[in-house]
């Protein structure tokens, strides 16, 4: 390969790369070509034990530092990530197949944003004083202890930071398991954190499938589990964590509605729908894949959408002119192809796309179905690929009712020139991360997470602090104790 993609070793534990080749081999496949570009080994029980032991050993001294001292290290790591953004973005492209035109601007940079934000917040994590006559209560915000992070394959660098930054800012240690599909990027995050001055043991990365995740989640020494993944995986992890009454954050799947009223800017609405369905080849959990278009502009919307999709530059992800890349894996491509066939079989109108591209790698055309009805499989199940389903609607009330008829509740969007309506509609949609005249913006300053089956808790913003720390209250009596005997 023209870029060194083979990591120094499979795992990063206690401040250094660690290898144990007795673990099963996990090949790393470059989605643009199907070539193997690296291999890592699944964590053995010995590796898991090393990671947990080193994290537990390092955590108390870290928590004892002032938040300002912890924050200084996180902010230094953020600066280093920005300085190395190009190399980290290239690695992310090899790991995921996402075009460099995306990764240069939204992956490592958003990871750096999280480290910078929580690094800046760390010094402000104070309690409060509550006066009760002569007596008083004070509160202390304390670390949970050892956090486990389980990542997804679509944003490996970002997720490693979104989980690590608040955990470390609050004084916790973390053991992070990236997806076995994209194992490369989190190792670089760990390496940079350590180089920035993070004491050894506080951010460990170990590789593996669910066979490694399960013992991490159930270990009695683990205090908190944060998962980004699918609902089926979330159910298993949540149940396992509940057994030990562990703190949990779950960022799961979605089937989010995007409602476009006929007074919306057509160009902006089409742009929003493209961002909500085809960015990262459609592999985004918050995507607005159920696009409800008011009947008055439906055909104009489909016509303009078709025109703009012809402008997609599909090609080598390492060429910055490319803006639409491959699926992450052959398996994921086959899953999406299965959904496309179901869409056709159940009577949806294929407006464009639907085919695999005749080239190496795992490329699917951007695909749009129209005349989709609410009971079709492509209307109900998360596809996680470049497939948009377009529905018609007449009235605002109808759009709201149908938008909410899903077990998911991650995101939602509304396009309208009537801002009163925009706020009114979004207030009635059952979803956690919502947008008006925009879609898929995820600044670290804003909480991110879902309702219903889409998750528990929030990532990013001050809200994340609540999920990576706990509150202790201390009552102080200033006078004599009045006991009954």
C-alpha positions in Angstrom: 0.0 0.0 0.0 1.2 3.6 -0.6 0.3 4.3 3.1 1.4 2.3 6.2 -1.9 0.9 7.3 -0.6 -2.0 9.4 -0.6 -0.9 13.0 2.4 -1.3 15.3 0.4 -3.9 17.2 -3.3 -4.9 17.6 -3.9 -3.3 21.0 -2.8 -0.2 23.0 -2.6 -1.0 26.7 -1.0 0.8 29.6 0.6 3.4 27.4 2.1 1.1 24.7 1.3 -1.2 21.8 0.7 -4.8 22.8 0.4 -7.9 20.6 -0.8 -11.4 21.3 -0.9 -13.4 18.1 -2.8 -16.3 19.7 -5.9 -14.2 19.3 -7.9 -14.9 16.1 -6.8 -12.9 13.0 -9.1 -10.1 12.0 -8.3 -9.0 8.4 -8.7 -5.3 7.6 -10.2 -4.8 4.1 -10.0 -1.6 2.1 -13.6 -1.0 0.9 -12.6 0.8 -2.3 -10.7 -2.2 -3.7 -11.6 -5.3 -1.5 -7.8 -5.7 -0.7 -6.5 -6.7 2.7 -4.5 -3.8 4.0 -3.7 -4.9 7.5 -4.4 -7.6 10.1 -5.1 -7.4 13.8 -5.6 -10.1 16.4 -8.7 -10.4 18.6 -8.1 -9.8 22.2 -7.5 -12.9 24.3 -8.7 -13.2 27.9 -5.2 -12.2 28.9 -5.3 -9.0 26.8 -8.7 -8.1 28.3 -7.4 -8.6 31.8 -4.3 -6.4 31.1 -6.6 -3.6 29.8 -8.9 -3.7 32.8 -6.2 -4.1 35.4 -4.1 -1.2 34.0 -7.2 1.0 33.7 -8.2 0.3 37.3 -4.6 1.0 38.5 -4.4 4.3 36.8 -7.9 5.8 37.4 -7.8 7.0 41.1 -4.7 9.1 40.6 -6.2 10.6 37.5 -9.4 11.4 39.3 -7.4 13.1 42.1 -6.0 15.6 39.7 -7.8 18.9 39.3 -10.1 19.1 36.3 -7.9 21.9 34.9 -4.9 19.5 34.8 -6.9 16.8 33.1 -8.4 19.3 30.6 -4.9 20.6 29.7 -3.9 17.1 28.4 -7.2 16.7 26.5 -6.7 20.1 24.8 -3.1 19.2 23.9 -4.3 16.0 22.3 -6.9 18.0 20.3 -4.2 20.3 19.0 -2.1 17.2 18.0 -5.0 15.6 16.2 -5.6 18.8 14.2 -1.8 19.0 13.3 -2.0 15.4 12.0 -5.4 15.7 10.4 -4.3 14.8 7.0 -2.6 11.5 8.0 -5.5 10.6 10.3 -8.0 11.4 7.6 -6.2 9.1 5.1 -6.2 6.3 7.7 -9.9 6.8 8.3 -10.5 6.6 4.5 -8.6 3.3 4.4 -10.4 2.0 7.5 -14.0 3.0 6.3 -13.8 3.7 2.6 -15.3 7.2 3.1 -14.0 9.8 0.7 -11.1 11.9 1.8 -13.3 14.9 0.8 -15.4 13.9 3.9 -12.8 12.6 6.3 -10.5 15.7 6.0 -13.4 17.8 7.4 -15.6 15.8 9.7 -13.8 12.8 11.3 -10.6 13.5 13.1 -11.6 17.2 13.3 -14.8 16.3 15.2 -12.8 14.1 17.5 -10.5 17.0 18.2 -13.5 19.2 18.8 -14.7 16.7 21.5 -11.3 16.6 23.2 -11.1 20.4 23.1 -14.7 20.9 24.4 -14.5 18.5 27.3 -10.9 19.5 28.0 -12.3 23.1 28.4 -15.2 21.9 30.5 -13.1 19.7 32.9 -12.1 22.6 35.2 -15.8 23.6 35.7 -17.0 20.3 37.1 -17.8 21.6 40.5 -20.5 21.0 43.0 -22.8 23.4 44.9 -23.3 24.7 48.4 -26.9 24.5 49.8 -27.4 26.5 53.0 -30.0 25.1 55.4 -30.2 27.6 58.3 -27.0 27.0 60.2 -26.5 23.6 58.6 -25.5 23.1 55.0 -25.1 20.5 52.2 -22.4 20.4 49.6 -22.2 18.3 46.5 -19.2 16.7 44.8 -19.1 15.6 41.2 -17.1 12.4 41.2 -15.9 10.0 38.6 -17.7 6.7 38.0 -14.4 4.7 37.7 -13.8 2.4 34.7 -15.8 3.0 31.5 -16.1 0.7 28.6 -16.7 2.1 25.1 -17.9 0.0 22.2 -17.6 1.7 18.9 -19.4 1.4 15.5 -17.7 1.2 12.1 -19.0 4.3 10.5 -17.1 7.0 12.4 -14.2 5.2 14.2 -12.1 8.2 15.1 -15.0 10.4 16.1 -16.7 7.8 18.3 -13.4 6.9 20.0 -13.2 10.6 21.0 -16.9 11.2 21.7 -16.7 8.5 24.3 -13.2 9.0 25.6 -13.3 12.8 26.0 -16.1 13.1 28.5 -15.0 10.0 30.3 -11.5 11.3 30.8 -12.6 14.9 31.6 -14.7 13.5 34.5 -11.7 11.5 35.9 -12.6 8.0 34.6 -10.4 5.5 32.8 -11.6 3.9 29.5 -11.2 0.6 27.7 -12.4 1.1 24.2 -13.3 -1.7 21.7 -13.6 -0.4 18.1 -15.7 -2.3 15.6 -13.8 -5.3 14.2 -14.6 -3.9 10.7 -12.7 -0.6 11.4 -10.0 -1.4 14.0 -7.2 1.1 12.9 -8.2 4.6 13.9 -8.9 4.2 17.6 -5.3 3.0 18.1 -4.0 6.4 16.8 -6.4 8.2 19.2 -4.9 6.2 22.1 -1.3 6.9 20.9 -1.9 10.6 20.6 -3.6 10.9 24.0 -0.6 9.1 25.6 1.8 11.4 23.7 -0.1 14.4 24.9 0.6 13.4 28.5 -2.3 11.1 29.4 -0.9 8.7 32.1 -0.5 5.1 31.0 -3.6 2.9 31.4 -6.3 5.5 31.2 -7.3 4.9 27.6 -6.8 1.4 26.4 -7.9 0.0 23.0 -8.5 -3.7 22.5 -9.7 -5.4 19.3 -12.4 -8.0 18.8 -15.9 -9.0 17.9 -18.8 -9.4 20.4 -16.8 -12.2 22.0 -14.5 -9.5 23.4 -17.3 -7.0 24.1 -19.3 -9.4 26.3 -16.7 -10.1 29.0 -15.9 -6.3 29.1 -19.6 -5.4 29.6 -20.1 -8.1 32.3 -16.9 -7.6 34.3 -17.7 -6.5 37.8 -14.9 -3.9 37.8 -16.5 -2.0 35.0 -18.8 0.9 36.1 -20.2 2.3 32.9 -20.8 1.0 29.3 -21.3 3.3 26.3 -22.3 1.6 23.0 -22.8 3.0 19.6 -24.4 0.3 17.4 -27.5 -1.5 16.3 -30.7 -2.1 18.3 -30.1 -5.9 18.5 -26.6 -5.3 19.8 -27.9 -2.6 22.1 -30.5 -5.0 23.7 -27.8 -7.6 24.5 -25.4 -5.0 25.9 -28.1 -3.2 27.9 -29.3 -6.5 29.4 -25.8 -7.6 30.3 -25.0 -4.2 31.9 -28.3 -4.2 33.8 -27.2 -7.4 35.5 -24.4 -5.5 37.2 -26.5 -2.3 37.6 -24.0 -0.4 35.5 -24.4 3.1 34.1 -25.2 2.9 30.4 -25.3 5.1 27.4 -26.8 3.6 24.2 -26.6 5.3 20.8 -28.6 3.0 18.5 -30.2 2.9 15.2 -32.9 5.0 13.5 -35.5 5.3 10.8 -35.7 9.0 11.0 -38.4 11.2 9.2 -37.5 14.2 7.1 -40.6 16.3 6.4 -40.6 18.7 3.5 -43.5 21.1 3.2 -44.4 22.6 -0.2 -43.3 26.1 0.9 -39.7 25.0 1.5 -36.8 26.1 -0.6 -36.6 23.3 -3.1 -32.9 23.6 -3.5 -32.3 23.5 0.3 -34.7 20.7 0.8 -33.0 18.6 -1.9 -29.6 19.4 -0.4 -30.9 18.4 3.1 -32.3 15.1 1.7 -28.9 14.3 0.1 -27.1 15.0 3.4 -29.7 12.9 5.2 -29.3 9.9 2.9 -26.1 9.8 0.9 -23.4 11.3 3.0 -20.9 8.6 4.1 -22.7 6.4 1.5 -25.8 6.5 3.7 -24.0 4.8 6.6 -25.1 7.3 9.3 -27.4 6.3 12.2 -29.3 9.6 12.3 -30.1 9.6 8.6 -33.5 10.9 7.5 -34.3 8.0 5.3 -38.1 8.4 5.4 -38.5 11.6 3.3 -42.1 12.9 3.5 -42.7 15.4 0.7 -45.9 17.4 0.5 -47.8 16.5 -2.7 -47.6 20.0 -4.2 -43.8 19.8 -4.7 -43.3 16.0 -4.9 -42.5 15.7 -8.6 -40.4 18.9 -8.6 -38.5 17.5 -5.7 -37.9 14.1 -7.4 -36.8 15.8 -10.6 -34.3 18.1 -8.9 -33.0 15.3 -6.7 -32.4 13.1 -9.7 -30.5 15.9 -11.4 -28.3 16.6 -8.4 -27.5 12.9 -7.9 -26.1 12.8 -11.4 -23.4 15.2 -10.1 -22.1 12.8 -7.5 -18.5 12.0 -8.1 -18.1 8.3 -7.5 -14.6 7.0 -7.5 -11.3 6.6 -5.7 -11.9 7.8 -2.1 -8.3 9.0 -1.8 -9.0 11.5 -4.7 -10.4 14.6 -3.1 -12.6 15.2 -6.2 -14.6 12.0 -5.1 -17.6 12.8 -2.9 -19.4 9.4 -2.9 -17.5 6.3 -1.9 -18.0 2.6 -1.3 -20.0 0.7 1.4 -17.8 -0.3 4.4 -17.8 -4.0 3.6 -19.1 -6.6 1.1 -21.5 -7.9 3.8 -23.0 -4.5 4.3 -23.3 -4.0 0.6 -25.2 -7.3 0.3 -27.6 -6.4 3.1 -28.4 -3.1 1.4 -28.9 -4.9 -2.0 -31.4 -7.2 -0.3 -33.4 -4.1 0.8 -33.3 -2.7 -2.7 -34.8 -5.9 -4.0 -37.5 -5.9 -1.3 -38.3 -2.3 -2.3 -38.8 -3.3 -5.9 -40.8 -6.5 -5.0 -43.2 -4.6 -2.7 -44.1 -2.1 -5.4 -42.0 1.0 -4.7 -41.1 3.1 -7.8 -37.3 3.0 -8.4 -36.5 6.6 -9.4 -32.7 6.1 -9.8 -29.8 3.9 -8.8 -30.3 0.4 -7.4 -27.2 -1.2 -8.8 -23.8 -2.2 -7.7 -21.1 -0.5 -9.8 -19.0 -2.7 -12.1 -15.6 -1.9 -10.4 -13.5 -3.3 -7.6 -14.7 -2.6 -4.0 -18.2 -2.3 -2.5 -19.9 0.4 -4.5 -23.6 0.9 -4.7 -25.3 3.7 -6.7 -27.3 6.3 -4.8 -30.8 4.9 -4.8 -34.1 6.6 -4.6 -37.6 5.0 -4.2 -40.8 7.0 -4.6 -44.4 6.1 -4.0 -43.3 4.3 -0.8 -46.1 3.3 1.6 -45.7 3.1 5.4 -46.0 -0.7 5.6 -43.2 -1.5 3.1 -40.1 -3.1 4.5 -37.9 -0.2 3.3 -40.2 2.1 5.2 -39.9 0.3 8.5 -36.4 -1.2 8.8 -33.1 0.5 9.1 -31.1 -0.1 5.9 -27.8 1.7 6.6 -26.9 2.4 3.1 -27.5 4.8 0.2 -31.3 4.2 -0.1 -33.8 7.0 0.2 -37.6 6.3 0.5 -39.9 9.2 -0.6 -43.5 9.3 0.7 -46.3 11.8 -0.2 -48.4 13.6 2.3 -51.3 16.1 2.3 -51.5 17.8 5.7 -49.3 18.7 8.6 -51.2 16.5 11.0 -50.9 13.5 8.7 -47.1 14.1 8.4 -46.6 14.2 12.2 -48.7 11.1 12.8 -46.9 9.1 10.2 -43.5 10.4 11.1 -44.0 9.1 14.7 -45.3 5.6 13.6 -41.9 3.9 14.1 -40.2 2.2 17.0 -37.1 4.4 16.5 -36.6 8.0 17.6 -33.1 9.1 16.9 -33.5 12.1 14.6 -36.0 14.2 12.6 -35.9 17.1 10.2 -38.4 19.7 8.9 -38.0 22.0 5.8 -40.4 24.9 5.6 -40.2 28.7 5.1 -42.8 29.0 7.9 -40.6 28.9 11.0 -43.6 28.9 13.3 -44.7 25.7 11.7 -41.1 24.4 11.8 -41.0 24.7 15.6 -44.5 23.5 16.0 -43.9 20.3 14.0 -40.5 19.5 15.5 -42.0 19.8 19.0 -44.4 17.0 18.2 -41.9 14.6 16.6 -40.7 11.8 18.9 -37.0 12.0 18.4 -33.9 13.2 20.2 -31.7 15.1 17.7 -33.7 17.3 15.4 -33.2 19.8 12.6 -35.1 22.7 11.0 -34.0 23.6 7.5 -30.9 21.5 7.9 -29.9 17.9 8.5 -27.2 15.9 10.3 -25.3 18.8 11.9 -23.6 17.3 15.1 -21.6 20.0 16.8 -20.0 18.8 20.1 -21.8 21.6 21.9 -25.2 20.0 21.2 -26.6 16.9 22.9 -26.8 13.9 20.6 -29.0 10.8 21.2 -32.3 9.3 20.7 -35.6 8.3 22.3 -37.7 5.0 22.0 -35.5 2.2 20.6 -32.9 4.6 19.4 -31.1 4.8 22.7 -30.6 5.9 26.3 -28.7 8.9 27.5 -26.9 11.6 25.5 -23.4 12.1 24.0 -21.7 15.5 23.7 -22.5 18.8 25.3 -22.8 19.4 29.1 -25.4 16.6 29.1 -22.6 14.0 28.6 -21.1 15.0 32.0 -24.1 13.6 33.7 -23.5 10.2 32.1 -19.8 10.0 33.0 -19.9 11.2 36.6 -22.0 10.9 39.7 -23.2 13.3 42.4 -22.3 12.9 46.0 -24.2 15.0 48.6 -22.7 15.7 52.0 -24.9 17.1 54.9 -22.9 19.1 57.5 -24.5 19.7 60.9 -23.1 22.8 62.6 -24.8 22.3 66.0 -25.5 19.6 68.5 -27.2 16.3 67.4 -30.7 16.0 68.7 -31.3 12.2 69.1 -34.5 10.7 70.6 -32.5 8.7 73.2 
